[in-house]
């Protein structure tokens, strides 16, 4: 059973991601993801060991994100393309504001330009 703090954080991040134009939730490979026009812009994991993970594409701020102790380049070669995985344990307090900013950046990196222009930094 996931810890309530992480479950609440995950729900807040999912709600934030779904506010983006034409975004929708999907479940490929048994994962919870949010897509725009068929392209994933955020992976939201809640593994069975009471941890939460968030994976986003950060072409502008990956180097800053990777300085955080909870961040690492994403596996399967995605890290080379700017994808970063952020993992939190049951005693961690995820920085929701920063994570929302990174979800916004990931959306802008993946969405078609017309949609991405609708999301200004700090506007969500």
C-alpha positions as CSV (number, residue, x, y, z in Angstrom):
1,X,0.0,0.0,0.0
2,X,1.6,3.3,-1.0
3,X,2.2,5.9,1.6
4,X,-0.5,8.5,1.7
5,X,2.0,11.4,1.3
6,X,3.4,10.0,-1.9
7,X,0.0,8.9,-3.1
8,X,-1.3,12.5,-2.6
9,X,1.8,13.9,-4.3
10,X,1.3,11.6,-7.3
11,X,-2.4,12.5,-7.6
12,X,-1.5,16.3,-7.6
13,X,1.1,15.7,-10.3
14,X,-1.3,13.7,-12.4
15,X,-3.9,16.4,-12.1
16,X,-1.4,19.0,-13.1
17,X,-0.2,17.1,-16.1
18,X,-3.8,16.5,-17.3
19,X,-4.5,20.3,-17.3
20,X,-2.3,20.7,-20.4
21,X,-4.0,21.0,-23.7
22,X,-5.0,17.7,-25.3
23,X,-3.3,15.7,-22.6
24,X,-4.7,12.3,-21.5
25,X,-3.8,9.4,-19.2
26,X,-2.8,6.1,-20.7
27,X,-1.4,2.8,-19.3
28,X,1.1,1.2,-21.8
29,X,3.4,-1.5,-20.4
30,X,1.4,-1.4,-17.1
31,X,2.8,2.1,-16.5
32,X,0.7,5.3,-15.8
33,X,1.7,7.9,-18.3
34,X,0.3,11.2,-19.6
35,X,0.4,11.8,-23.3
36,X,-0.2,14.6,-25.7
37,X,-1.1,13.5,-29.3
38,X,0.1,10.0,-28.6
39,X,3.5,11.1,-27.2
40,X,4.4,10.5,-23.5
41,X,5.5,13.6,-21.6
42,X,5.4,12.2,-18.1
43,X,5.7,8.7,-16.6
44,X,4.2,8.4,-13.0
45,X,5.2,5.3,-11.2
46,X,4.2,4.0,-7.8
47,X,6.3,0.8,-7.6
48,X,5.1,-1.8,-5.0
49,X,7.9,-0.8,-2.6
50,X,6.2,2.4,-1.4
51,X,8.3,4.6,-3.7
52,X,7.1,7.1,-6.2
53,X,8.9,7.9,-9.5
54,X,8.3,10.7,-12.0
55,X,10.1,10.6,-15.4
56,X,10.1,13.8,-17.6
57,X,12.0,15.1,-20.6
58,X,14.1,18.1,-19.6
59,X,16.0,19.6,-22.5
60,X,16.6,22.8,-20.7
61,X,17.0,21.9,-17.0
62,X,18.2,18.3,-17.0
63,X,21.7,19.3,-15.7
64,X,20.1,21.2,-12.8
65,X,17.6,18.4,-12.1
66,X,20.4,15.8,-12.1
67,X,22.2,17.7,-9.2
68,X,19.3,16.6,-6.9
69,X,19.8,13.5,-4.8
70,X,16.5,12.0,-6.0
71,X,17.3,12.4,-9.7
72,X,19.1,10.2,-12.2
73,X,19.2,9.8,-16.0
74,X,16.4,7.6,-17.2
75,X,17.1,4.1,-18.3
76,X,16.7,2.4,-21.6
77,X,18.9,5.1,-23.3
78,X,16.3,7.8,-22.5
79,X,18.7,9.7,-20.3
80,X,20.8,10.6,-23.4
81,X,17.7,12.3,-24.8
82,X,17.2,14.5,-21.7
83,X,14.8,12.2,-19.8
84,X,15.3,12.3,-16.0
85,X,13.8,10.0,-13.4
86,X,13.0,11.4,-10.0
87,X,12.4,8.8,-7.2
88,X,11.0,9.4,-3.8
89,X,10.8,7.1,-0.7
90,X,8.1,7.0,1.9
91,X,9.9,9.5,4.2
92,X,10.6,12.0,1.4
93,X,8.7,15.2,0.8
94,X,8.5,15.6,-3.1
95,X,9.0,19.2,-4.2
96,X,5.6,19.5,-5.9
97,X,6.1,23.0,-7.3
98,X,9.4,22.1,-8.9
99,X,8.0,18.8,-10.3
100,X,5.1,20.7,-11.8
101,X,7.5,23.1,-13.5
102,X,9.4,20.1,-14.9
103,X,6.2,18.5,-16.1
104,X,5.5,21.8,-17.9
105,X,8.9,21.7,-19.5
106,X,8.5,18.1,-20.6
107,X,5.1,19.0,-22.1
108,X,6.6,21.8,-24.1
109,X,9.4,19.5,-25.3
110,X,7.0,16.8,-26.5
111,X,3.9,18.6,-27.6
112,X,3.4,20.1,-31.1
113,X,4.6,23.7,-31.2
114,X,1.1,25.1,-31.5
115,X,0.1,23.4,-28.2
116,X,3.4,24.0,-26.5
117,X,3.1,27.8,-27.0
118,X,-0.1,27.7,-25.0
119,X,2.0,26.8,-21.9
120,X,4.1,29.7,-20.7
121,X,6.6,29.1,-17.9
122,X,4.8,29.5,-14.5
123,X,1.4,29.7,-16.1
124,X,-0.1,26.4,-15.0
